[in-house]
Amino acid sequence: MLLKTLLFRLGCCVLLALLSVSFAAKSKQTEQAESSVKQSYIVFDKVHVLPMHPEKVTPDKRVLRNQRVLIKDDRIIAVGSAAELALPAGATVIDGAGRYLLPGLAEMHGHVPPLADFSGVPARYLDDVLTLYLAGGVTTVRGMLGHDRQLQLKEDIASGERLGPTLYLAGPSFNQHTVTSAEQARQRVREHKQQGWDLLKIHPGLSLEHYQAIAAEANKQNIDFAGHVPEAVGIEQAIVLGSRTIDHLDGYMAALGGFDKALSAEDMAPLVALTKQHNVAVVPTEALWQTIIGAADAAKLQAYDELKYMPARVIAGWQRYLQAGSGAYYTGETAAIHAQNRKLLLGELYRAGVTILLGTDAPQLFSVPGLSIRREIPKMAEAGISNYDILRSGTVLVGEYFAAEDQFGQVKAGQRADLLLVDGNPLDDLSVLYQPAGVMVRGQWLGRDKLDAMLADIAKARLAESKE
C-alpha cells in the first residue's frame, strides 16, 4: 500500500510538472503573440502632417501640427494630436519632432526592367531600380510598358517577397507592329484584361480605325488606355475617345505646330478646354522631354550625381543619344522654342484645372528612377504650379486615379501606409523631398541610414562592374 501511495504521489508530481511546463509554454507563446501584436505598431510621434486632403484646403489646414500617426501592418490606423492619441504599448516609435510627414510619391510614367538579364545589363539591375524608386520617395509606380513575368513581379512585391514600390502595370505596347486589324485590336484588349494588366499602353503608329477599336473595346472591358498620341489619331480624337492620360504633351505640340514656332495661350485654349471637359489627365515628363528634343544642357546632364547608380552600358547608350543629335522627337535648332511652348502649355493646363500627374519616364535618358523627381519638380514649378499642387500631383491625385484598386495618397486612417518623412516643410521648399529622413512602403520603414546603405551598395556594385 505504501508503495502504491508513493507511486501515485510521484505520478501526480510528474503530471503537475508536465502541466506546469505546458502552461509555461502556452504562457510564453501567448506573451510572444501579444508582443508580436504590440510590435506590429509603428508610430510617428510629434510630427507635422501634410494630410493631402482630396480637396484643396485653406493654407492653415494644409499642415497639422504635433501629430501622432499610428501604423499597423500596411495601413494607417489613426491620425491625431500627439497630446490626445494614445501610444500603443510596445509600439516602435519614430521621432518626428520638427519633421514633416506626407504620403509617399508616385511615378506615373515609370518603367521596370525585365526580371532576367538583358543586353549585358547586370542581373541585379531590376532590384536596383526598385530600390532607387524607394530611395527617391517613390512608393507607387505606374509601369508604362509591360513584358513577360512582370505581373509576377507585381505579386512578389505585394506579398513581400521582393522589396519595391507598389506597381500598377500597362501591358505590352499597342502600336503599328502589334495591331494588324480592328478585330485583332479588340481581341488583344480582351487578352490584356484577362491577363490582369491594369491598363493598355498606346504607342505611336496606330491608325485611327485601330485606335477607335482599342478605345471601344477598352471601354467595354473597363480597362484604361493611355500614353502617346499616334499621329494618325491626333490629340482631339485621343481626348474624345477617352485616353485616361496624355503623356509627354507631344500630341498637343503636333496639333498646334509647337515644334518650331512660338505659341500663345490663345493658341492653346481650345485644346486645354477640351482636355478639361473630358476629364483627361496629363503626365508631362518635362525634364526628360527637354533632353529628348535637344533643349537640355548636355554638360549638366552628364554631371548628375545620380548617374553613379546606373550601369555603364545604360549610361553609354544615353551619351550616344546626346552625341547623335537626332531621334523621332528631336527638334534640334528649334528645341528652345519647343521647350518654351511645352512650359507654357503645362501652365495653361494647370490654370484651367486639368489634372496634372507626376511622372518622369525613368529609367530613360539621364532620368534615374526615383531620383528623377528632383529634375522634374523644378520644371513643374517653372510652369507656375504651386508647391502644394506639385505635391498633390504625386500623392492624392494619384490615389484618386487608382481609387478602384486601393486607398492611398493621403495621411489618414484606412490609407495604405506609404509615407515620406522629411526634415523641412515642402510647402516652403520642395527640395526637402530629395533627401528624406525615411520612407515607409506598405508599412515597412526604411530610415535614412538604411536608404544610404542601399544606395552605397548600388554605387559600389556599379564601380566594381566598371572595373571588370
Buried (B, 14 or more C-beta within 10 A) or exposed (E): EEEEEEEEEEEEEEEEEEEEEEEEEEEEEEEEEEEEEEEBBBBBBBBBBBBBBBEEEEEEEBBBEBBBBBBBEBBBBBBBEBEEBEEBEEBEBBEBEEBBBBBBBBBBBBBBBBBEEEEEBBEBBBBBBBBBBBBBBBBBBBBBBBBEEBBEBBEBBBEEEBBBBBBBBBBBBBBBEBBEEBEEBBEBBBEBBEEEBBBBBBBBBBBBBBBBBBBBBBBEBEBBBBBBBBBBBBBBBBBBBBBBBBBBBBBBBBBBEBBBEEBEEEBBEEBBEBBBEBEBBBBBBBBBBBBBBBBBEBEEBEEBEBBBBBBBEBBEEBBEBBEEEEEEBBBBEBBEBBBBBBBBBBBBBBEBEBBBBBBBBBBBBBBBBBBBBBBBBBBBBEBBBEBBBBBBBBBBBBBBBBEEEBBBBBBBBEBBBBBBBBEBBBBEEBEBBBBBBBBBBBBBBBBBEBBEEBBEEBBEBBEEBEEE
